[in-house]
Amino acid sequence: MIFGLWCSVLHSKHFTPYVSTINDKTLVRRLKLTAIHDISGAWAGLGAALSSVWRQIDIPASWWTISAVATYLASISVLHITSSTLLQLQTFNTSAATSIPTTLGWLDDQLLSEPTNPGYGANWGVITASLPVVNQLRGMVSAGLSNTTVYDIPQTNSILGHAIVNATTITSRCGLLPNITCPANAGILTANYSPSNGSVFLLNASFPWSDQIQVLYLSGESPVTSDGDIAWSPGVVLMVSTLLDIEPSMQEEFAVPITLEFFNSSGVLTSSVIEVYFVQCSLAAATIEAVLDMQTNSLRDPVSVSQPSAQWEIYQWTSNTWQTAIGEALASPVSSGYSFYMSPTNPPSDPSIVDEYIMSLVGLNLTAEYLQYEYGSPPLSNVTLSLDKLETAIAQVTAQLIWIAGRLSTSNGGIQPGNGMAYVDEDIIALRLNVNLLPLSFATSASVIMMALALCMTRAFHVSSDSQAAIPNTGALQLMWLGRHSASVNEVLEDVKHPTEANLRRAGMIDVCFAKTIVDEDELGSSSDSLSGQNDDSRNDMMRY
């Protein structure tokens, strides 16, 4: 656009004197007076030139010259139109590699597995109470969390592009615990479990209602390796009172009968037996590099939330030490607000917020179970818990727990996350100069045509250098001057009774040449340049016809 404007300015500046030069060359040639009239009028513009071409049909004075003028002006129009599109500044996308600081998504293992105080400095009660809100967060608010994956997030949002960040995906594997003894002591269930490595764990639980999941708090001792590490960490241990899709032989081995006392709909204390299962879930974390969209702070290829389907088996997997803190955090006794009073002698069963949240992830409804209890209905299990749903729920809760702990400030009970670096392919909008070949070909053709026509119309190689026009052009004042000094032109035009365009053109079909001879340089400033003393008889000096 700027180039076209500049071309228009140059055209306006140089076109007028250039046309004057062509007119000057036309006046020194011997032509019909009508031809000079038509040619001079054609230079007024493309419309005037086309009108002059049309008038040649009636009285042909100079077909070739008038057509050349029209072609010349048409070429100028083509050049004017195409000049604005010859060069264009075009935007295009490019990228540049840079590095930016990030906030780590995965918390330091030492912060999660401090031997003396797992998750020291963290207020897990506050953190677990925030779990139900996480699934309601969307977009930028939940940056750093995707399903069961926590990932690093940039500390700046002023860069467009994509970054390569560390993404840690958490998986869970759950299995049934065999050989559980579960005596009741003062209304509290105390489950004893002794794995093959010599550890002894006590699982404290309250009396459950049907179709519930309860995260258990573990206490006990575990052997330590020569390096001082815990040889076996229980991870997350659950008590499940739903149905399981297992063989009858396995059911006899793993099911633990629990006798519940409750008040039926008539207010009578009634007892009922339900079967519960003790499940241990181990956790694993795998870190890979993932592509992060800098504009949305979300992963371009998030990991699927579901885990492959599997069958219930006996627990046979070891755990990482950091999950000890996760197990204890999930067992935080933050009440959900529901209390199940089984009997006057036993303390109430208060499912925690974590219990209710895990139940909601696997399709269980604590509110519905509480209403069943309130109406005095017997505790009947109607839901069959699938292994893949439970494993996915435990992995998802763990990822959300770690994400919340890293987002809460230390003053609010969170854990200070570490800092890292990420490489970014920054999207940059740049400019480049494009040359459009099609308009360039039209402009080049128009320029060549104009040059050829100019040389032909001015007869640059034929006109003598000692002649010049007596008048610069054929304006109104110049015509009045010619009428005053040319008796022959006056005689021709004097016979025209009606000065119409057609009549005047017919009368002007006489040969004229408005030229004067230039003498040597000593006479240029004297009488040879002075037209006042010349008359119509000096045809060789002023006019020849």
LUMGUTOR-31742 format. One record per residue (C-alpha): residue number from 1; residue in three letters; x, y, z. Coordinates in steps of 0.25 Angstrom, whole numbers, plus 5000, padded with zeros to 4 digits. Example, Ala and Ser with C-alpha at 12.3 -4.5 7.8 and 13.67 -1.06 7.14 Angstrom:
BEGIN
- num/residu/east/north/up
- 1/ALA/5049/4982/5031
- 2/SER/5055/4996/5029
This chain:
BEGIN
- num/residu/east/north/up
- 1/MET/5000/5000/5000
- 2/ILE/5011/5010/5003
- 3/PHE/5018/5006/4990
- 4/GLY/5006/5009/4982
- 5/LEU/5004/5022/4989
- 6/TRP/5018/5026/4986
- 7/CYS/5016/5022/4971
- 8/SER/5004/5031/4971
- 9/VAL/5012/5043/4976
- 10/LEU/5023/5041/4966
- 11/HIS/5013/5039/4955
- 12/SER/5006/5052/4959
- 13/LYS/5019/5059/4960
- 14/HIS/5025/5055/4946
- 15/PHE/5013/5052/4937
- 16/THR/5008/5066/4934
- 17/PRO/5022/5071/4929
- 18/TYR/5024/5058/4921
- 19/VAL/5010/5060/4914
- 20/SER/5015/5075/4911
- 21/THR/5027/5069/4905
- 22/ILE/5019/5060/4896
- 23/ASN/5009/5071/4892
- 24/ASP/5021/5079/4889
- 25/LYS/5027/5068/4879
- 26/THR/5013/5067/4873
- 27/LEU/5012/5082/4870
- 28/VAL/5025/5082/4862
- 29/ARG/5020/5071/4853
- 30/ARG/5012/5074/4840
- 31/LEU/4998/5069/4844
- 32/LYS/4983/5072/4841
- 33/LEU/4978/5083/4850
- 34/THR/4967/5074/4854
- 35/ALA/4977/5063/4858
- 36/ILE/4984/5073/4867
- 37/HIS/4971/5077/4873
- 38/ASP/4968/5062/4876
- 39/ILE/4981/5058/4881
- 40/SER/4982/5070/4891
- 41/GLY/4968/5067/4896
- 42/ALA/4971/5052/4897
- 43/TRP/4982/5055/4907
- 44/ALA/4971/5061/4917
- 45/GLY/4969/5047/4922
- 46/LEU/4965/5032/4918
- 47/GLY/4951/5036/4916
- 48/ALA/4954/5048/4907
- 49/ALA/4964/5039/4899
- 50/LEU/4953/5028/4897
- 51/SER/4943/5039/4893
- 52/SER/4954/5044/4883
- 53/VAL/4955/5030/4877
- 54/TRP/4940/5029/4876
- 55/ARG/4940/5042/4868
- 56/GLN/4950/5037/4858
- 57/ILE/4939/5028/4852
- 58/ASP/4932/5040/4847
- 59/ILE/4944/5049/4843
- 60/PRO/4957/5041/4843
- 61/ALA/4968/5051/4846
- 62/SER/4979/5042/4853
- 63/TRP/4974/5028/4856
- 64/TRP/4988/5023/4860
- 65/THR/4992/5035/4869
- 66/ILE/4979/5036/4876
- 67/SER/4979/5021/4879
- 68/ALA/4993/5021/4884
- 69/VAL/4989/5032/4894
- 70/ALA/4977/5024/4899
- 71/THR/4986/5012/4900
- 72/TYR/4997/5020/4907
- 73/LEU/4986/5025/4917
- 74/ALA/4981/5011/4919
- 75/SER/4995/5006/4922
- 76/ILE/4996/5018/4933
- 77/SER/4983/5013/4939
- 78/VAL/4988/4998/4939
- 79/LEU/5001/5003/4946
- 80/HIS/4994/5011/4956
- 81/ILE/4985/5000/4960
- 82/THR/4996/4989/4960
- 83/SER/5006/4998/4968
- 84/SER/4998/4997/4980
- 85/THR/4999/4981/4980
- 86/LEU/5013/4979/4975
- 87/LEU/5019/4979/4989
- 88/GLN/5012/4974/5002
- 89/LEU/5016/4973/5016
- 90/GLN/5010/4959/5020
- 91/THR/5010/4954/5034
- 92/PHE/5014/4939/5037
- 93/ASN/5016/4931/5049
- 94/THR/5030/4926/5054
- 95/SER/5036/4921/5067
- 96/ALA/5048/4923/5075
- 97/ALA/5053/4915/5086
- 98/THR/5055/4921/5100
- 99/SER/5054/4916/5115
- 100/ILE/5045/4920/5126
- 101/PRO/5044/4918/5141
- 102/THR/5033/4908/5145
- 103/THR/5026/4903/5158
- 104/LEU/5028/4888/5160
- 105/GLY/5015/4880/5160
- 106/TRP/5022/4868/5167
- 107/LEU/5025/4871/5181
- 108/ASP/5039/4867/5187
- 109/ASP/5038/4852/5191
- 110/GLN/5045/4857/5204
- 111/LEU/5034/4866/5207
- 112/LEU/5024/4854/5205
- 113/SER/5032/4844/5212
- 114/GLU/5039/4850/5224
- 115/PRO/5042/4838/5233
- 116/THR/5038/4844/5246
- 117/ASN/5027/4852/5241
- 118/PRO/5021/4849/5228
- 119/GLY/5017/4862/5220
- 120/TYR/5023/4870/5231
- 121/GLY/5018/4885/5231
- 122/ALA/5005/4881/5223
- 123/ASN/4991/4882/5229
- 124/TRP/4985/4870/5223
- 125/GLY/4972/4873/5229
- 126/VAL/4970/4886/5222
- 127/ILE/4976/4880/5209
- 128/THR/4966/4868/5209
- 129/ALA/4954/4877/5212
- 130/SER/4957/4884/5199
- 131/LEU/4956/4871/5191
- 132/PRO/4941/4872/5187
- 133/VAL/4944/4886/5181
- 134/VAL/4954/4881/5171
- 135/ASN/4945/4875/5161
- 136/GLN/4937/4888/5160
- 137/LEU/4950/4895/5155
- 138/ARG/4952/4898/5140
- 139/GLY/4962/4904/5131
- 140/MET/4973/4913/5137
- 141/VAL/4968/4911/5151
- 142/SER/4972/4896/5151
- 143/ALA/4986/4898/5143
- 144/GLY/4996/4888/5148
- 145/LEU/4985/4876/5149
- 146/SER/4980/4867/5138
- 147/ASN/4972/4855/5143
- 148/THR/4983/4847/5150
- 149/THR/4994/4855/5145
- 150/VAL/5001/4867/5152
- 151/TYR/5010/4875/5143
- 152/ASP/5019/4888/5144
- 153/ILE/5013/4901/5141
- 154/PRO/5020/4913/5136
- 155/GLN/5022/4925/5145
- 156/THR/5019/4935/5133
- 157/ASN/5007/4936/5124
- 158/SER/5012/4946/5114
- 159/ILE/5018/4936/5104
- 160/LEU/5010/4929/5094
- 161/GLY/5015/4916/5089
- 162/HIS/5017/4902/5095
- 163/ALA/5026/4897/5106
- 164/ILE/5032/4884/5110
- 165/VAL/5029/4881/5124
- 166/ASN/5030/4870/5134
- 167/ALA/5017/4862/5136
- 168/THR/5016/4852/5147
- 169/THR/5005/4842/5145
- 170/ILE/5000/4834/5158
- 171/THR/4995/4820/5157
- 172/SER/4989/4811/5167
- 173/ARG/4988/4796/5168
- 174/CYS/4979/4790/5179
- 175/GLY/4978/4776/5185
- 176/LEU/4970/4769/5196
- 177/LEU/4977/4766/5209
- 178/PRO/4975/4752/5214
- 179/ASN/4975/4746/5228
- 180/ILE/4969/4759/5235
- 181/THR/4964/4757/5249
- 182/CYS/4954/4768/5253
- 183/PRO/4950/4768/5268
- 184/ALA/4941/4779/5273
- 185/ASN/4947/4787/5285
- 186/ALA/4938/4797/5292
- 187/GLY/4930/4799/5279
- 188/ILE/4943/4801/5271
- 189/LEU/4947/4790/5260
- 190/THR/4962/4787/5261
- 191/ALA/4967/4779/5250
- 192/ASN/4980/4772/5251
- 193/TYR/4989/4769/5239
- 194/SER/5002/4762/5238
- 195/PRO/5009/4762/5225
- 196/SER/5020/4751/5222
- 197/ASN/5031/4761/5225
- 198/GLY/5029/4761/5240
- 199/SER/5021/4774/5240
- 200/VAL/5009/4776/5249
- 201/PHE/4999/4786/5246
- 202/LEU/4986/4790/5254
- 203/LEU/4975/4796/5245
- 204/ASN/4965/4804/5254
- 205/ALA/4951/4805/5248
- 206/SER/4937/4809/5252
- 207/PHE/4925/4800/5249
- 208/PRO/4921/4803/5234
- 209/TRP/4908/4803/5228
- 210/SER/4905/4796/5215
- 211/ASP/4911/4801/5202
- 212/GLN/4922/4810/5208
- 213/ILE/4937/4812/5207
- 214/GLN/4945/4815/5219
- 215/VAL/4960/4820/5218
- 216/LEU/4967/4813/5230
- 217/TYR/4977/4819/5239
- 218/LEU/4989/4809/5241
- 219/SER/4998/4808/5253
- 220/GLY/5009/4797/5256
- 221/GLU/5023/4794/5253
- 222/SER/5030/4791/5240
- 223/PRO/5044/4786/5238
- 224/VAL/5055/4795/5233
- 225/THR/5066/4792/5223
- 226/SER/5081/4793/5225
- 227/ASP/5080/4807/5218
- 228/GLY/5070/4812/5228
- 229/ASP/5058/4811/5218
- 230/ILE/5045/4805/5222
- 231/ALA/5044/4791/5215
- 232/TRP/5029/4791/5214
- 233/SER/5019/4803/5214
- 234/PRO/5005/4799/5214
- 235/GLY/5000/4811/5205
- 236/VAL/4985/4813/5205
- 237/VAL/4977/4803/5213
- 238/LEU/4961/4803/5211
- 239/MET/4950/4796/5217
- 240/VAL/4939/4793/5207
- 241/SER/4925/4789/5210
- 242/THR/4920/4787/5196
- 243/LEU/4919/4774/5188
- 244/LEU/4931/4769/5180
- 245/ASP/4931/4761/5167
- 246/ILE/4940/4750/5172
- 247/GLU/4939/4735/5173
- 248/PRO/4931/4729/5185
- 249/SER/4944/4722/5189
- 250/MET/4951/4736/5190
- 251/GLN/4939/4741/5197
- 252/GLU/4941/4732/5208
- 253/GLU/4955/4735/5210
- 254/PHE/4955/4750/5209
- 255/ALA/4941/4754/5214
- 256/VAL/4940/4758/5229
- 257/PRO/4926/4757/5235
- 258/ILE/4922/4769/5244
- 259/THR/4910/4769/5253
- 260/LEU/4903/4783/5253
- 261/GLU/4893/4787/5263
- 262/PHE/4883/4798/5258
- 263/PHE/4869/4803/5261
- 264/ASN/4859/4798/5251
- 265/SER/4847/4806/5246
- 266/SER/4839/4803/5258
- 267/GLY/4850/4808/5268
- 268/VAL/4854/4794/5272
- 269/LEU/4869/4791/5273
- 270/THR/4872/4780/5263
- 271/SER/4885/4773/5258
- 272/SER/4889/4770/5244
- 273/VAL/4902/4763/5239
- 274/ILE/4909/4770/5227
- 275/GLU/4922/4765/5220
- 276/VAL/4933/4775/5218
- 277/TYR/4947/4774/5211
- 278/PHE/4960/4780/5214
- 279/VAL/4967/4786/5202
- 280/GLN/4981/4791/5201
- 281/CYS/4985/4801/5189
- 282/SER/4999/4804/5185
- 283/LEU/5003/4816/5178
- 284/ALA/5013/4819/5167
- 285/ALA/5018/4831/5160
- 286/ALA/5024/4832/5146
- 287/THR/5030/4845/5141
- 288/ILE/5031/4848/5126
- 289/GLU/5032/4861/5117
- 290/ALA/5019/4866/5112
- 291/VAL/5015/4878/5103
- 292/LEU/5008/4889/5110
- 293/ASP/5000/4900/5103
- 294/MET/5005/4913/5109
- 295/GLN/4992/4920/5106
- 296/THR/4983/4911/5113
- 297/ASN/4993/4905/5123
- 298/SER/4987/4891/5119
- 299/LEU/4994/4879/5114
- 300/ARG/4992/4876/5099
- 301/ASP/4991/4861/5101
- 302/PRO/4985/4858/5115
- 303/VAL/4986/4844/5120
- 304/SER/4974/4836/5121
- 305/VAL/4967/4836/5135
- 306/SER/4963/4822/5134
- 307/GLN/4972/4810/5137
- 308/PRO/4971/4796/5130
- 309/SER/4960/4786/5135
- 310/ALA/4965/4775/5144
- 311/GLN/4961/4764/5154
- 312/TRP/4961/4765/5169
- 313/GLU/4974/4758/5174
- 314/ILE/4981/4756/5187
- 315/TYR/4991/4768/5190
- 316/GLN/5005/4765/5185
- 317/TRP/5011/4779/5181
- 318/THR/5021/4787/5190
- 319/SER/5019/4802/5192
- 320/ASN/5028/4814/5191
- 321/THR/5031/4821/5204
- 322/TRP/5025/4835/5200
- 323/GLN/5011/4828/5200
- 324/THR/5011/4826/5215
- 325/ALA/5008/4841/5216
- 326/ILE/4997/4840/5205
- 327/GLY/4991/4828/5213
- 328/GLU/4991/4836/5226
- 329/ALA/4986/4849/5219
- 330/LEU/4974/4841/5213
- 331/ALA/4971/4836/5227
- 332/SER/4969/4850/5233
- 333/PRO/4957/4850/5242
- 334/VAL/4950/4862/5235
- 335/SER/4935/4859/5237
- 336/SER/4926/4859/5225
- 337/GLY/4914/4863/5234
- 338/TYR/4907/4849/5234
- 339/SER/4907/4841/5247
- 340/PHE/4902/4826/5247
- 341/TYR/4898/4822/5262
- 342/MET/4899/4807/5262
- 343/SER/4895/4805/5276
- 344/PRO/4895/4813/5289
- 345/THR/4907/4806/5294
- 346/ASN/4916/4808/5282
- 347/PRO/4921/4822/5277
- 348/PRO/4915/4827/5264
- 349/SER/4921/4824/5251
- 350/ASP/4925/4837/5244
- 351/PRO/4930/4836/5230
- 352/SER/4940/4846/5226
- 353/ILE/4940/4856/5214
- 354/VAL/4951/4847/5208
- 355/ASP/4942/4835/5209
- 356/GLU/4930/4842/5203
- 357/TYR/4938/4847/5192
- 358/ILE/4944/4834/5188
- 359/MET/4930/4828/5189
- 360/SER/4925/4838/5179
- 361/LEU/4936/4835/5169
- 362/VAL/4933/4820/5169
- 363/GLY/4918/4823/5168
- 364/LEU/4913/4821/5182
- 365/ASN/4904/4831/5189
- 366/LEU/4906/4834/5204
- 367/THR/4894/4842/5205
- 368/ALA/4885/4831/5200
- 369/GLU/4891/4821/5210
- 370/TYR/4889/4831/5221
- 371/LEU/4874/4833/5217
- 372/GLN/4873/4817/5217
- 373/TYR/4879/4817/5231
- 374/GLU/4870/4829/5236
- 375/TYR/4858/4821/5231
- 376/GLY/4862/4809/5239
- 377/SER/4864/4800/5227
- 378/PRO/4873/4788/5228
- 379/PRO/4887/4790/5223
- 380/LEU/4887/4783/5209
- 381/SER/4898/4784/5199
- 382/ASN/4893/4786/5185
- 383/VAL/4906/4791/5178
- 384/THR/4917/4783/5172
- 385/LEU/4930/4790/5173
- 386/SER/4939/4789/5161
- 387/LEU/4954/4788/5163
- 388/ASP/4958/4798/5151
- 389/LYS/4948/4809/5157
- 390/LEU/4954/4808/5171
- 391/GLU/4968/4808/5166
- 392/THR/4965/4820/5157
- 393/ALA/4958/4827/5169
- 394/ILE/4970/4825/5178
- 395/ALA/4980/4830/5167
- 396/GLN/4971/4842/5164
- 397/VAL/4969/4846/5179
- 398/THR/4985/4845/5181
- 399/ALA/4988/4854/5169
- 400/GLN/4978/4864/5174
- 401/LEU/4983/4864/5188
- 402/ILE/4997/4866/5184
- 403/TRP/4992/4878/5175
- 404/ILE/4984/4884/5186
- 405/ALA/4996/4883/5195
- 406/GLY/5005/4890/5185
- 407/ARG/4995/4901/5182
- 408/LEU/4992/4905/5197
- 409/SER/5002/4914/5203
- 410/THR/5010/4909/5215
- 411/SER/5002/4919/5224
- 412/ASN/4989/4912/5220
- 413/GLY/4995/4898/5222
- 414/GLY/5001/4895/5209
- 415/ILE/5015/4890/5204
- 416/GLN/5024/4900/5197
- 417/PRO/5027/4894/5183
- 418/GLY/5040/4895/5177
- 419/ASN/5044/4903/5164
- 420/GLY/5049/4898/5151
- 421/MET/5052/4902/5137
- 422/ALA/5045/4898/5124
- 423/TYR/5048/4900/5109
- 424/VAL/5038/4908/5101
- 425/ASP/5036/4909/5086
- 426/GLU/5030/4923/5086
- 427/ASP/5021/4927/5075
- 428/ILE/5025/4940/5069
- 429/ILE/5017/4948/5058
- 430/ALA/5027/4954/5048
- 431/LEU/5027/4962/5035
- 432/ARG/5032/4959/5022
- 433/LEU/5032/4966/5008
- 434/ASN/5025/4958/4997
- 435/VAL/5026/4962/4982
- 436/ASN/5013/4958/4975
- 437/LEU/5017/4953/4961
- 438/LEU/5004/4955/4954
- 439/PRO/5003/4970/4957
- 440/LEU/5018/4971/4954
- 441/SER/5016/4965/4940
- 442/PHE/5004/4974/4937
- 443/ALA/5012/4986/4942
- 444/THR/5024/4982/4934
- 445/SER/5016/4981/4922
- 446/ALA/5009/4994/4924
- 447/SER/5023/5001/4926
- 448/VAL/5029/4995/4913
- 449/ILE/5016/4999/4905
- 450/MET/5017/5013/4910
- 451/MET/5032/5014/4907
- 452/ALA/5029/5009/4893
- 453/LEU/5018/5018/4890
- 454/ALA/5025/5030/4896
- 455/LEU/5037/5028/4886
- 456/CYS/5027/5027/4875
- 457/MET/5018/5038/4878
- 458/THR/5030/5048/4880
- 459/ARG/5038/5042/4868
- 460/ALA/5050/5043/4877
- 461/PHE/5059/5038/4866
- 462/HIS/5054/5047/4854
- 463/VAL/5050/5061/4859
- 464/SER/5061/5071/4856
- 465/SER/5067/5078/4869
- 466/ASP/5066/5092/4862
- 467/SER/5051/5093/4863
- 468/GLN/5042/5095/4874
- 469/ALA/5027/5098/4876
- 470/ALA/5022/5112/4874
- 471/ILE/5012/5110/4885
- 472/PRO/5014/5100/4897
- 473/ASN/5000/5094/4896
- 474/THR/4987/5096/4891
- 475/GLY/4980/5103/4902
- 476/ALA/4969/5114/4901
- 477/LEU/4979/5125/4902
- 478/GLN/4988/5119/4892
- 479/LEU/4977/5117/4882
- 480/MET/4973/5132/4884
- 481/TRP/4987/5135/4881
- 482/LEU/4987/5127/4868
- 483/GLY/4974/5133/4864
- 484/ARG/4981/5147/4865
- 485/HIS/4993/5143/4857
- 486/SER/4989/5133/4847
- 487/ALA/4980/5139/4835
- 488/SER/4979/5125/4828
- 489/VAL/4974/5118/4841
- 490/ASN/4964/5130/4842
- 491/GLU/4960/5128/4828
- 492/VAL/4957/5113/4829
- 493/LEU/4949/5115/4842
- 494/GLU/4942/5128/4837
- 495/ASP/4934/5120/4828
- 496/VAL/4928/5111/4839
- 497/LYS/4914/5116/4841
- 498/HIS/4910/5107/4853
- 499/PRO/4922/5104/4862
- 500/THR/4918/5090/4866
- 501/GLU/4929/5080/4869
- 502/ALA/4926/5072/4856
- 503/ASN/4927/5085/4847
- 504/LEU/4939/5090/4853
- 505/ARG/4946/5077/4852
- 506/ARG/4943/5076/4837
- 507/ALA/4948/5091/4835
- 508/GLY/4961/5087/4842
- 509/MET/4965/5076/4832
- 510/ILE/4976/5085/4827
- 511/ASP/4991/5082/4829
- 512/VAL/4998/5091/4839
- 513/CYS/5011/5091/4846
- 514/PHE/5013/5100/4858
- 515/ALA/5028/5101/4859
- 516/LYS/5039/5111/4858
- 517/THR/5053/5110/4855
- 518/ILE/5064/5112/4865
- 519/VAL/5076/5120/4861
- 520/ASP/5090/5120/4867
- 521/GLU/5091/5123/4882
- 522/ASP/5095/5137/4880
- 523/GLU/5081/5140/4874
- 524/LEU/5073/5132/4884
- 525/GLY/5070/5143/4894
- 526/SER/5067/5153/4882
- 527/SER/5057/5154/4871
- 528/SER/5057/5139/4867
- 529/ASP/5050/5136/4880
- 530/SER/5041/5148/4879
- 531/LEU/5027/5145/4872
- 532/SER/5022/5159/4873
- 533/GLY/5028/5163/4860
- 534/GLN/5025/5151/4852
- 535/ASN/5013/5150/4843
- 536/ASP/5006/5139/4834
- 537/ASP/5015/5141/4822
- 538/SER/5027/5136/4830
- 539/ARG/5023/5122/4828
- 540/ASN/5037/5116/4830
- 541/ASP/5040/5123/4843
- 542/MET/5026/5121/4850
- 543/MET/5016/5113/4843
- 544/ARG/5017/5104/4830
- 545/TYR/5005/5099/4824
